[in-house]
Amino acid sequence: MRKTSFVVFDLGGVIVRIARSWAEGCRAAGLPVRAPEQMGADGMIARRRELSRAYQEGRVSCDEYCRLVAESTDGHYTPEEIRRVHDAWTMGEYPGVHELVHEIRAAGVLTGVLSNTNHSHWVRLVPPPDHPAPEYRTPRLVDHPHASHLLGLSKPGLEIYRRFTEITGYRGREEEIIFFDDLEENVQAARAVGWQAEWIDHAGDTAAQMRAHLVRRGVLPA
């Protein structure tokens, strides 16, 4: 069995619950789903994904992103409404993840985050250490939190994984990293650069799934 000395987490779908569709995001924001057939068309979905990637790589600001997404809806949503959906996209932490990260750290194992995200979400997810009442407790526990918008790269591109190992001092020790992500393409990319990586079902008990993998690898006791 390969040594595991570094546990790295995705955030959305692993540590933090997020909306999984436009309709779910609208419901969370208290907005109606307008023109659902048009909003669900392949072209509109592709355009929103393109804008999301630019935003997650730090190539557009939050205001620009909301304006451009609003324009892509052909007037069905205003930039202010897009901001409401955006702000409602993160929905709290999964049960048990806070305790799990504490256990990993207590075992003397390094922890990290590698997340496709953006400035607006990141400052809520990983607030400064002196923040008096953080909205999310767990992401700030990790030793090495890194985000796509700060690196200018995004998953599943291989370069973001390589950059992460450079920053954290794990270049040449990739096989010691175990990575948890809820998207299969991100898991496969991590494996392609030599990481151990496991897919996590966002609809299930994410903490229990990760714990099972960590016990099997001897990181945590059974």
C-alpha positions as CSV (number, residue, x, y, z in Angstrom):
1,M,0.0,0.0,0.0
2,R,1.3,3.4,-0.9
3,K,2.1,5.9,1.8
4,T,-0.4,8.7,2.3
5,S,0.9,11.8,4.0
6,F,-1.3,14.5,2.5
7,V,-5.1,14.6,2.3
8,V,-6.6,17.1,-0.2
9,F,-10.2,18.0,-0.6
10,D,-12.4,19.6,-3.2
11,L,-14.9,21.9,-1.5
12,G,-18.2,21.9,-3.4
13,G,-19.9,18.5,-3.3
14,V,-17.3,17.1,-0.8
15,I,-17.0,19.5,2.2
16,V,-19.7,22.0,1.3
17,R,-23.1,21.4,-0.2
18,I,-23.8,23.4,-3.4
19,A,-26.6,23.8,-5.9
20,R,-26.3,21.2,-8.7
21,S,-28.5,22.9,-11.3
22,W,-29.7,26.3,-12.4
23,A,-33.2,25.5,-11.1
24,E,-31.8,24.5,-7.7
25,G,-29.8,27.7,-7.5
26,C,-32.9,29.7,-8.3
27,R,-34.9,28.0,-5.6
28,A,-32.2,28.6,-3.1
29,A,-32.2,32.3,-4.0
30,G,-36.0,32.5,-3.8
31,L,-36.3,33.3,-7.5
32,P,-38.5,31.6,-10.1
33,V,-37.1,29.5,-12.9
34,R,-38.0,31.6,-15.9
35,A,-38.1,30.2,-19.5
36,P,-36.9,26.8,-18.3
37,E,-36.7,25.3,-21.8
38,Q,-34.6,28.2,-23.1
39,M,-32.4,28.3,-19.9
40,G,-31.9,24.5,-20.3
41,A,-30.9,24.6,-23.9
42,D,-27.4,23.3,-24.7
43,G,-26.2,26.6,-26.1
44,M,-27.1,28.5,-22.9
45,I,-25.7,25.8,-20.6
46,A,-22.4,25.9,-22.6
47,R,-22.2,29.7,-22.4
48,R,-22.8,29.7,-18.6
49,R,-20.1,27.0,-18.3
50,E,-17.7,29.1,-20.4
51,L,-18.3,32.2,-18.2
52,S,-18.0,30.1,-15.0
53,R,-14.6,28.8,-16.1
54,A,-13.4,32.4,-16.9
55,Y,-14.7,33.5,-13.5
56,Q,-13.1,30.5,-11.7
57,E,-9.8,31.2,-13.3
58,G,-9.8,34.9,-12.2
59,R,-10.2,36.2,-15.8
60,V,-13.4,38.2,-15.0
61,S,-14.6,40.0,-11.8
62,C,-17.7,39.1,-9.9
63,D,-19.6,42.1,-11.3
64,E,-18.5,41.2,-14.9
65,Y,-19.5,37.6,-14.4
66,C,-23.0,38.6,-13.1
67,R,-23.5,41.0,-16.0
68,L,-22.3,38.5,-18.7
69,V,-24.5,35.7,-17.3
70,A,-27.5,38.0,-17.2
71,E,-26.8,38.9,-20.8
72,S,-26.6,35.2,-21.7
73,T,-30.2,34.7,-20.4
74,D,-31.6,37.1,-23.0
75,G,-33.1,39.4,-20.4
76,H,-34.8,36.7,-18.3
77,Y,-32.6,37.6,-15.3
78,T,-30.9,40.8,-14.2
79,P,-27.3,41.0,-12.9
80,E,-28.7,41.6,-9.4
81,E,-30.7,38.4,-9.7
82,I,-27.7,36.5,-11.0
83,R,-25.8,37.7,-7.9
84,R,-28.5,36.4,-5.7
85,V,-28.3,32.9,-7.3
86,H,-24.5,33.1,-7.1
87,D,-24.6,33.9,-3.4
88,A,-27.1,31.2,-2.7
89,W,-25.1,28.5,-4.5
90,T,-23.2,27.3,-1.4
91,M,-25.5,25.7,1.2
92,G,-23.6,24.8,4.3
93,E,-21.2,22.0,5.2
94,Y,-21.9,18.3,5.1
95,P,-22.3,16.7,8.5
96,G,-19.2,15.1,9.9
97,V,-16.6,16.8,7.7
98,H,-15.4,19.2,10.4
99,E,-14.7,16.3,12.8
100,L,-13.1,14.3,10.0
101,V,-10.5,17.1,9.2
102,H,-9.8,17.4,12.9
103,E,-9.1,13.6,13.1
104,I,-6.8,13.7,10.1
105,R,-4.8,16.6,11.5
106,A,-4.6,14.9,14.9
107,A,-3.1,11.9,13.2
108,G,-0.3,14.1,12.0
109,V,-1.3,14.1,8.4
110,L,-1.1,17.2,6.2
111,T,-4.4,18.6,4.8
112,G,-5.2,20.8,1.8
113,V,-8.0,22.1,-0.5
114,L,-7.9,22.3,-4.3
115,S,-11.1,23.9,-5.4
116,N,-12.6,25.4,-8.6
117,T,-14.1,28.5,-7.1
118,N,-14.1,32.3,-7.3
119,H,-13.3,35.3,-5.1
120,S,-16.9,35.9,-3.9
121,H,-17.3,32.3,-2.7
122,W,-13.7,31.9,-1.5
123,V,-13.8,34.8,1.0
124,R,-16.9,33.2,2.6
125,L,-15.5,29.7,2.5
126,V,-12.0,30.4,3.7
127,P,-12.2,33.7,5.7
128,P,-9.1,35.2,7.5
129,P,-8.1,33.5,10.8
130,D,-9.3,36.5,12.7
131,H,-12.8,36.5,11.3
132,P,-15.1,36.6,14.3
133,A,-17.9,34.4,13.1
134,P,-17.0,32.4,10.0
135,E,-19.9,31.1,7.9
136,Y,-18.0,27.9,7.2
137,R,-15.7,26.3,9.8
138,T,-14.0,23.4,8.0
139,P,-12.1,24.9,5.0
140,R,-10.1,27.2,7.3
141,L,-8.8,24.2,9.2
142,V,-6.7,22.9,6.3
143,D,-2.9,23.5,6.1
144,H,-2.9,24.3,2.4
145,P,-6.0,25.9,0.9
146,H,-5.7,26.7,-2.8
147,A,-8.3,28.0,-5.2
148,S,-8.5,28.1,-9.0
149,H,-9.1,31.8,-9.3
150,L,-5.9,32.5,-7.3
151,L,-3.9,30.1,-9.4
152,G,-5.3,31.2,-12.7
153,L,-5.9,27.5,-13.5
154,S,-8.8,25.1,-13.1
155,K,-9.6,21.4,-12.9
156,P,-9.5,19.1,-14.7
157,G,-6.6,20.7,-16.4
158,L,-3.4,18.8,-15.4
159,E,-1.4,22.0,-14.8
160,I,-3.4,23.0,-11.7
161,Y,-2.5,19.7,-10.0
162,R,1.2,20.2,-10.9
163,R,1.1,23.8,-9.7
164,F,-0.4,22.6,-6.4
165,T,2.4,20.1,-5.8
166,E,5.0,22.8,-6.5
167,I,3.4,25.3,-4.0
168,T,3.0,22.7,-1.3
169,G,6.5,21.1,-1.8
170,Y,5.0,17.8,-3.0
171,R,6.6,17.8,-6.5
172,G,8.2,14.3,-6.7
173,R,5.9,13.0,-3.9
174,E,2.7,13.0,-5.8
175,E,2.0,9.4,-4.8
176,E,1.6,10.4,-1.2
177,I,-1.4,12.6,-1.9
178,I,-4.9,11.4,-1.7
179,F,-7.5,13.6,-3.3
180,F,-11.3,13.6,-2.9
181,D,-13.6,15.2,-5.6
182,D,-17.2,14.7,-6.6
183,L,-16.5,15.0,-10.4
184,E,-15.0,11.9,-12.1
185,E,-13.1,14.0,-14.6
186,N,-11.2,15.7,-11.8
187,V,-10.5,12.4,-10.1
188,Q,-9.1,11.0,-13.4
189,A,-6.9,14.1,-13.9
190,A,-5.5,13.8,-10.4
191,R,-4.6,10.1,-11.1
192,A,-3.0,11.1,-14.4
193,V,-0.4,13.2,-12.5
194,G,0.3,10.5,-10.0
195,W,-2.0,11.3,-7.1
196,Q,-4.2,8.8,-5.3
197,A,-7.7,10.0,-6.0
198,E,-11.2,8.9,-5.1
199,W,-14.7,9.9,-6.3
200,I,-17.1,11.1,-3.7
201,D,-20.9,10.9,-4.2
202,H,-22.2,14.4,-3.3
203,A,-25.7,13.0,-2.7
204,G,-24.4,10.6,0.1
205,D,-22.6,10.9,3.4
206,T,-19.4,12.5,2.1
207,A,-17.6,12.3,5.5
208,A,-18.3,8.6,5.8
209,Q,-17.1,7.9,2.3
210,M,-13.8,9.7,2.9
211,R,-13.3,8.1,6.2
212,A,-13.7,4.6,4.6
213,H,-11.0,5.4,2.1
214,L,-8.7,6.8,4.8
215,V,-9.2,3.8,7.0
216,R,-8.4,1.4,4.2
217,R,-5.2,3.3,3.5
218,G,-4.2,3.3,7.2
219,V,-4.4,7.1,7.6
220,L,-7.1,6.7,10.3
221,P,-7.8,3.8,12.6
222,A,-10.7,1.5,11.9
